[in-house]
Amino acid sequence: MITLPEPTLRRIEKTLVAVFPNHPVAAVLSTVIQPDAPPSPGQRLYPGSITLAASEWAALAAFSLPKRRAQWYTGRLCAKQAVARYMREHLPQLPLPDSRGIVIGNLPSGRPYIETRLAGLSGLDLSISHSGDLAAAIVSTAACGIDIQVDTPSLELVSERFCRESERQLLLELPGGDYAACLNMLWTAKEAAKKAARDGRMPGFLELVISRPSPAGEGCILWSARHDDDTLHRLPVTNILTTRFGQYAFSIALVPGESSHA
């Protein structure tokens, strides 16, 4: 059983507030929950308190693999809890709706979005991620992306597909000396930046150029991502906070100054 890195999540949320004071966010991280089994001790999301709408239960039934069902299910619960947390922290004047009244849909591109009649939530952007035994979600008034990834040796085997030579040199300069772990951090940073792109087409990994990382709060680093020179007009500079815990890398990306329209 994984111990939830709640202090890590709180640290990165505090850092986000400092870096993006004009874009409120709410993020949730959870161990994966089996939809057909009672929660294990220590799990933070309980099916009895946050649940799916009828249309979401129907979508869940289409997944035949138990692991994929559990990850999708937990991602939806994380998204709903992130919305509830956002409302408590930034819209306290609004009553919290029943979780079945917050439906997480998907655009044709696969991008998740919030279906709700509450006007206060109509402009929020949403991103969901899951890997291994963890799932996460973030909502923000800015275009946002979130990614979590368990360490895997295969990343090194395909690194030329997402890591430029200039970026490899940056990773080699990061403290700690664990190139494979740093490579996973770069992967999640680029995945989060890709998810924050809302121009109708996700950029390719090698189209995104990551700049020199800098410390940003305890255990976090701040990167910026832009498109390469040939496609620079497609996406504003995106800022990304990245951290590590256990065997996971975790990144949150926001596009500063760009409000979301769900």
C-alpha positions as a Markdown table, in Angstrom:
| # | Residue | x | y | z |
|---|---|---|---|---|
| 1 | Met | 0.0 | 0.0 | 0.0 |
| 2 | Ile | 1.4 | 3.4 | -1.0 |
| 3 | Thr | 1.5 | 6.1 | 1.6 |
| 4 | Leu | -0.2 | 9.1 | 0.0 |
| 5 | Pro | 2.3 | 12.0 | -0.4 |
| 6 | Glu | -0.1 | 14.6 | 0.9 |
| 7 | Pro | 2.7 | 16.9 | 2.2 |
| 8 | Thr | 4.2 | 16.8 | -1.3 |
| 9 | Leu | 0.9 | 17.8 | -2.9 |
| 10 | Arg | 0.4 | 20.6 | -0.4 |
| 11 | Arg | 3.9 | 21.9 | -1.1 |
| 12 | Ile | 3.4 | 22.0 | -4.8 |
| 13 | Glu | 0.0 | 23.7 | -4.3 |
| 14 | Lys | 1.6 | 26.4 | -2.2 |
| 15 | Thr | 4.3 | 26.9 | -4.8 |
| 16 | Leu | 1.6 | 27.1 | -7.5 |
| 17 | Val | -0.1 | 29.9 | -5.6 |
| 18 | Ala | 3.2 | 31.8 | -5.4 |
| 19 | Val | 4.0 | 31.3 | -9.1 |
| 20 | Phe | 0.5 | 31.9 | -10.4 |
| 21 | Pro | -1.3 | 34.2 | -7.9 |
| 22 | Asn | -3.9 | 35.1 | -10.5 |
| 23 | His | -4.9 | 31.5 | -11.4 |
| 24 | Pro | -6.5 | 29.6 | -8.5 |
| 25 | Val | -6.0 | 25.8 | -8.6 |
| 26 | Ala | -7.1 | 22.7 | -6.7 |
| 27 | Ala | -5.3 | 19.4 | -7.1 |
| 28 | Val | -6.1 | 15.9 | -5.7 |
| 29 | Leu | -3.9 | 12.8 | -5.5 |
| 30 | Ser | -5.2 | 9.4 | -4.6 |
| 31 | Thr | -4.3 | 5.7 | -4.5 |
| 32 | Val | -6.2 | 3.8 | -7.1 |
| 33 | Ile | -9.6 | 2.5 | -5.9 |
| 34 | Gln | -11.3 | -0.6 | -7.2 |
| 35 | Pro | -14.9 | 0.3 | -8.2 |
| 36 | Asp | -16.2 | -3.0 | -7.1 |
| 37 | Ala | -14.4 | -3.4 | -3.8 |
| 38 | Pro | -14.4 | -1.6 | -0.5 |
| 39 | Pro | -11.6 | 1.0 | -0.1 |
| 40 | Ser | -8.4 | 0.0 | 1.7 |
| 41 | Pro | -7.3 | 1.7 | 4.9 |
| 42 | Gly | -5.7 | 5.1 | 4.2 |
| 43 | Gln | -7.5 | 5.7 | 0.9 |
| 44 | Arg | -8.8 | 9.3 | 0.7 |
| 45 | Leu | -11.6 | 8.9 | -1.8 |
| 46 | Tyr | -14.5 | 6.8 | -0.8 |
| 47 | Pro | -17.1 | 5.7 | -3.3 |
| 48 | Gly | -19.8 | 6.4 | -0.7 |
| 49 | Ser | -19.1 | 10.1 | -0.4 |
| 50 | Ile | -18.1 | 10.8 | -4.0 |
| 51 | Thr | -19.7 | 8.8 | -6.8 |
| 52 | Leu | -20.3 | 8.7 | -10.5 |
| 53 | Ala | -23.4 | 9.9 | -12.4 |
| 54 | Ala | -25.4 | 7.3 | -14.4 |
| 55 | Ser | -23.6 | 8.2 | -17.7 |
| 56 | Glu | -20.2 | 7.8 | -16.0 |
| 57 | Trp | -21.1 | 4.4 | -14.6 |
| 58 | Ala | -22.1 | 3.4 | -18.1 |
| 59 | Ala | -18.8 | 4.6 | -19.5 |
| 60 | Leu | -17.0 | 2.7 | -16.8 |
| 61 | Ala | -18.8 | -0.6 | -17.7 |
| 62 | Ala | -17.1 | -0.4 | -21.1 |
| 63 | Phe | -13.7 | -1.1 | -19.6 |
| 64 | Ser | -13.0 | -4.8 | -19.4 |
| 65 | Leu | -9.6 | -4.7 | -17.8 |
| 66 | Pro | -9.8 | -4.4 | -14.0 |
| 67 | Lys | -6.7 | -2.1 | -13.8 |
| 68 | Arg | -7.9 | 0.2 | -16.5 |
| 69 | Arg | -11.4 | 0.3 | -14.8 |
| 70 | Ala | -9.9 | 1.2 | -11.5 |
| 71 | Gln | -7.6 | 3.9 | -12.9 |
| 72 | Trp | -10.4 | 5.5 | -14.9 |
| 73 | Tyr | -12.8 | 5.4 | -11.9 |
| 74 | Thr | -10.2 | 6.9 | -9.5 |
| 75 | Gly | -9.4 | 9.6 | -12.0 |
| 76 | Arg | -13.0 | 10.6 | -12.2 |
| 77 | Leu | -13.3 | 10.6 | -8.4 |
| 78 | Cys | -10.2 | 12.8 | -8.2 |
| 79 | Ala | -11.6 | 15.2 | -10.7 |
| 80 | Lys | -14.9 | 15.6 | -8.7 |
| 81 | Gln | -13.0 | 16.0 | -5.4 |
| 82 | Ala | -10.8 | 18.7 | -7.1 |
| 83 | Val | -13.9 | 20.6 | -8.2 |
| 84 | Ala | -15.3 | 20.3 | -4.6 |
| 85 | Arg | -12.0 | 21.5 | -3.1 |
| 86 | Tyr | -11.9 | 24.4 | -5.6 |
| 87 | Met | -15.4 | 25.4 | -4.6 |
| 88 | Arg | -14.7 | 25.3 | -0.9 |
| 89 | Glu | -11.5 | 27.3 | -1.3 |
| 90 | His | -12.5 | 29.8 | -4.0 |
| 91 | Leu | -16.3 | 29.8 | -4.3 |
| 92 | Pro | -17.4 | 29.4 | -0.6 |
| 93 | Gln | -20.6 | 31.3 | -1.4 |
| 94 | Leu | -21.9 | 28.5 | -3.6 |
| 95 | Pro | -23.4 | 25.3 | -2.1 |
| 96 | Leu | -21.5 | 22.1 | -2.9 |
| 97 | Pro | -23.5 | 20.1 | -5.4 |
| 98 | Asp | -24.0 | 16.3 | -5.2 |
| 99 | Ser | -21.1 | 14.6 | -6.9 |
| 100 | Arg | -23.5 | 13.1 | -9.4 |
| 101 | Gly | -24.2 | 16.6 | -10.5 |
| 102 | Ile | -20.6 | 17.1 | -11.6 |
| 103 | Val | -20.1 | 15.0 | -14.7 |
| 104 | Ile | -16.7 | 14.6 | -16.2 |
| 105 | Gly | -17.0 | 14.3 | -20.0 |
| 106 | Asn | -14.5 | 14.0 | -22.8 |
| 107 | Leu | -14.2 | 16.1 | -25.9 |
| 108 | Pro | -13.6 | 14.3 | -29.2 |
| 109 | Ser | -9.9 | 14.9 | -28.7 |
| 110 | Gly | -10.1 | 12.9 | -25.4 |
| 111 | Arg | -9.6 | 16.0 | -23.3 |
| 112 | Pro | -11.7 | 15.9 | -20.1 |
| 113 | Tyr | -14.0 | 18.7 | -19.2 |
| 114 | Ile | -16.6 | 19.5 | -16.5 |
| 115 | Glu | -20.3 | 19.2 | -17.3 |
| 116 | Thr | -22.3 | 21.3 | -14.8 |
| 117 | Arg | -25.0 | 23.9 | -14.6 |
| 118 | Leu | -23.1 | 26.0 | -12.0 |
| 119 | Ala | -22.0 | 29.2 | -13.6 |
| 120 | Gly | -19.1 | 29.5 | -11.3 |
| 121 | Leu | -17.5 | 26.4 | -12.7 |
| 122 | Ser | -18.1 | 27.0 | -16.4 |
| 123 | Gly | -14.7 | 28.5 | -17.0 |
| 124 | Leu | -12.6 | 25.9 | -15.2 |
| 125 | Asp | -10.1 | 23.7 | -17.0 |
| 126 | Leu | -9.5 | 20.1 | -16.0 |
| 127 | Ser | -6.8 | 17.6 | -16.4 |
| 128 | Ile | -6.5 | 14.0 | -15.2 |
| 129 | Ser | -3.6 | 11.5 | -15.0 |
| 130 | His | -3.0 | 8.1 | -13.6 |
| 131 | Ser | 0.0 | 5.7 | -13.5 |
| 132 | Gly | 0.8 | 2.6 | -11.5 |
| 133 | Asp | -1.1 | 2.8 | -8.2 |
| 134 | Leu | -1.9 | 6.5 | -8.2 |
| 135 | Ala | -4.3 | 8.9 | -9.9 |
| 136 | Ala | -4.5 | 12.7 | -9.9 |
| 137 | Ala | -6.5 | 15.6 | -11.2 |
| 138 | Ile | -6.3 | 19.4 | -11.2 |
| 139 | Val | -8.8 | 22.2 | -12.0 |
| 140 | Ser | -7.8 | 25.8 | -12.6 |
| 141 | Thr | -9.0 | 29.1 | -14.1 |
| 142 | Ala | -5.9 | 28.8 | -16.4 |
| 143 | Ala | -5.4 | 26.2 | -19.1 |
| 144 | Cys | -3.7 | 23.4 | -17.2 |
| 145 | Gly | -2.3 | 19.9 | -17.4 |
| 146 | Ile | -1.2 | 17.3 | -14.9 |
| 147 | Asp | 0.8 | 14.2 | -15.3 |
| 148 | Ile | 2.1 | 11.4 | -12.9 |
| 149 | Gln | 4.3 | 8.6 | -14.0 |
| 150 | Val | 5.9 | 5.7 | -12.2 |
| 151 | Asp | 9.6 | 5.1 | -13.1 |
| 152 | Thr | 10.1 | 2.7 | -15.9 |
| 153 | Pro | 13.3 | 1.5 | -17.6 |
| 154 | Ser | 11.6 | 1.8 | -21.0 |
| 155 | Leu | 11.8 | 5.6 | -20.9 |
| 156 | Glu | 15.5 | 5.4 | -21.5 |
| 157 | Leu | 15.0 | 3.1 | -24.4 |
| 158 | Val | 12.8 | 5.6 | -26.2 |
| 159 | Ser | 14.3 | 8.9 | -24.8 |
| 160 | Glu | 15.2 | 10.1 | -28.3 |
| 161 | Arg | 11.5 | 10.4 | -29.1 |
| 162 | Phe | 10.9 | 13.0 | -26.4 |
| 163 | Cys | 14.2 | 14.3 | -25.1 |
| 164 | Arg | 16.4 | 16.7 | -27.2 |
| 165 | Glu | 20.1 | 16.7 | -26.8 |
| 166 | Ser | 20.0 | 20.2 | -25.1 |
| 167 | Glu | 17.5 | 18.8 | -22.6 |
| 168 | Arg | 19.6 | 15.7 | -21.9 |
| 169 | Gln | 22.4 | 18.1 | -20.9 |
| 170 | Leu | 20.1 | 19.9 | -18.6 |
| 171 | Leu | 19.1 | 16.6 | -16.9 |
| 172 | Leu | 22.7 | 15.6 | -16.4 |
| 173 | Glu | 23.2 | 18.9 | -14.5 |
| 174 | Leu | 20.3 | 18.3 | -12.1 |
| 175 | Pro | 21.4 | 17.4 | -8.5 |
| 176 | Gly | 21.0 | 13.9 | -7.4 |
| 177 | Gly | 22.8 | 12.2 | -10.3 |
| 178 | Asp | 19.9 | 9.8 | -11.1 |
| 179 | Tyr | 19.5 | 10.3 | -14.9 |
| 180 | Ala | 16.6 | 7.8 | -15.2 |
| 181 | Ala | 14.7 | 9.6 | -12.5 |
| 182 | Cys | 15.3 | 13.0 | -14.1 |
| 183 | Leu | 14.3 | 11.6 | -17.4 |
| 184 | Asn | 10.9 | 10.7 | -15.9 |
| 185 | Met | 10.6 | 14.2 | -14.6 |
| 186 | Leu | 11.1 | 15.6 | -18.1 |
| 187 | Trp | 8.5 | 13.1 | -19.5 |
| 188 | Thr | 5.9 | 14.3 | -17.0 |
| 189 | Ala | 6.8 | 17.9 | -17.6 |
| 190 | Lys | 6.2 | 17.5 | -21.3 |
| 191 | Glu | 3.1 | 15.4 | -20.9 |
| 192 | Ala | 1.6 | 18.1 | -18.6 |
| 193 | Ala | 2.5 | 20.9 | -21.0 |
| 194 | Lys | 1.0 | 18.9 | -23.9 |
| 195 | Lys | -2.3 | 18.6 | -21.9 |
| 196 | Ala | -2.3 | 22.3 | -21.2 |
| 197 | Ala | -2.3 | 23.0 | -25.0 |
| 198 | Arg | -5.8 | 23.9 | -26.2 |
| 199 | Asp | -5.2 | 24.8 | -29.8 |
| 200 | Gly | -7.0 | 21.8 | -31.2 |
| 201 | Arg | -3.9 | 19.6 | -31.6 |
| 202 | Met | -1.5 | 18.4 | -28.9 |
| 203 | Pro | 2.1 | 19.3 | -29.8 |
| 204 | Gly | 4.6 | 16.5 | -30.3 |
| 205 | Phe | 7.2 | 15.8 | -27.6 |
| 206 | Leu | 10.1 | 17.0 | -29.7 |
| 207 | Glu | 8.1 | 20.2 | -30.6 |
| 208 | Leu | 8.2 | 21.2 | -27.0 |
| 209 | Val | 11.5 | 22.8 | -25.8 |
| 210 | Ile | 12.1 | 22.7 | -22.0 |
| 211 | Ser | 14.2 | 25.5 | -20.6 |
| 212 | Arg | 16.7 | 25.4 | -17.7 |
| 213 | Pro | 15.0 | 24.3 | -14.6 |
| 214 | Ser | 15.2 | 26.3 | -11.4 |
| 215 | Pro | 14.3 | 25.5 | -7.7 |
| 216 | Ala | 10.8 | 26.4 | -6.8 |
| 217 | Gly | 9.8 | 25.6 | -3.2 |
| 218 | Glu | 10.9 | 22.6 | -1.2 |
| 219 | Gly | 11.5 | 19.6 | -3.4 |
| 220 | Cys | 10.0 | 21.2 | -6.5 |
| 221 | Ile | 11.6 | 22.6 | -9.7 |
| 222 | Leu | 10.1 | 25.0 | -12.2 |
| 223 | Trp | 10.6 | 24.5 | -15.9 |
| 224 | Ser | 9.2 | 26.5 | -18.8 |
| 225 | Ala | 8.1 | 24.9 | -22.1 |
| 226 | Arg | 7.7 | 26.5 | -25.5 |
| 227 | His | 7.2 | 25.2 | -29.0 |
| 228 | Asp | 10.3 | 25.1 | -31.3 |
| 229 | Asp | 10.9 | 28.0 | -33.6 |
| 230 | Asp | 8.9 | 26.5 | -36.5 |
| 231 | Thr | 5.7 | 26.3 | -34.4 |
| 232 | Leu | 6.2 | 28.9 | -31.8 |
| 233 | His | 2.9 | 30.6 | -32.5 |
| 234 | Arg | 0.8 | 27.6 | -31.5 |
| 235 | Leu | 1.2 | 27.8 | -27.7 |
| 236 | Pro | 2.2 | 30.5 | -25.2 |
| 237 | Val | 5.1 | 29.7 | -22.9 |
| 238 | Thr | 3.9 | 27.2 | -20.3 |
| 239 | Asn | 5.3 | 27.0 | -16.8 |
| 240 | Ile | 5.6 | 23.6 | -15.2 |
| 241 | Leu | 6.2 | 22.5 | -11.6 |
| 242 | Thr | 7.7 | 19.1 | -11.1 |
| 243 | Thr | 8.6 | 17.0 | -8.1 |
| 244 | Arg | 9.3 | 13.4 | -7.2 |
| 245 | Phe | 8.2 | 11.1 | -4.4 |
| 246 | Gly | 9.0 | 7.4 | -4.1 |
| 247 | Gln | 9.2 | 5.9 | -7.6 |
| 248 | Tyr | 7.0 | 8.6 | -9.2 |
| 249 | Ala | 7.5 | 11.9 | -11.0 |
| 250 | Phe | 4.7 | 14.4 | -10.9 |
| 251 | Ser | 4.1 | 17.6 | -12.9 |
| 252 | Ile | 1.5 | 20.4 | -13.1 |
| 253 | Ala | 1.5 | 22.8 | -16.0 |
| 254 | Leu | -0.3 | 26.2 | -16.2 |
| 255 | Val | -0.4 | 28.6 | -19.1 |
| 256 | Pro | 0.0 | 32.0 | -17.3 |
| 257 | Gly | -2.4 | 34.7 | -18.4 |
| 258 | Glu | -4.6 | 32.3 | -20.4 |
| 259 | Ser | -8.0 | 31.8 | -19.0 |
| 260 | Ser | -9.8 | 28.6 | -19.7 |
| 261 | His | -13.2 | 28.2 | -21.3 |
| 262 | Ala | -14.6 | 24.7 | -20.7 |
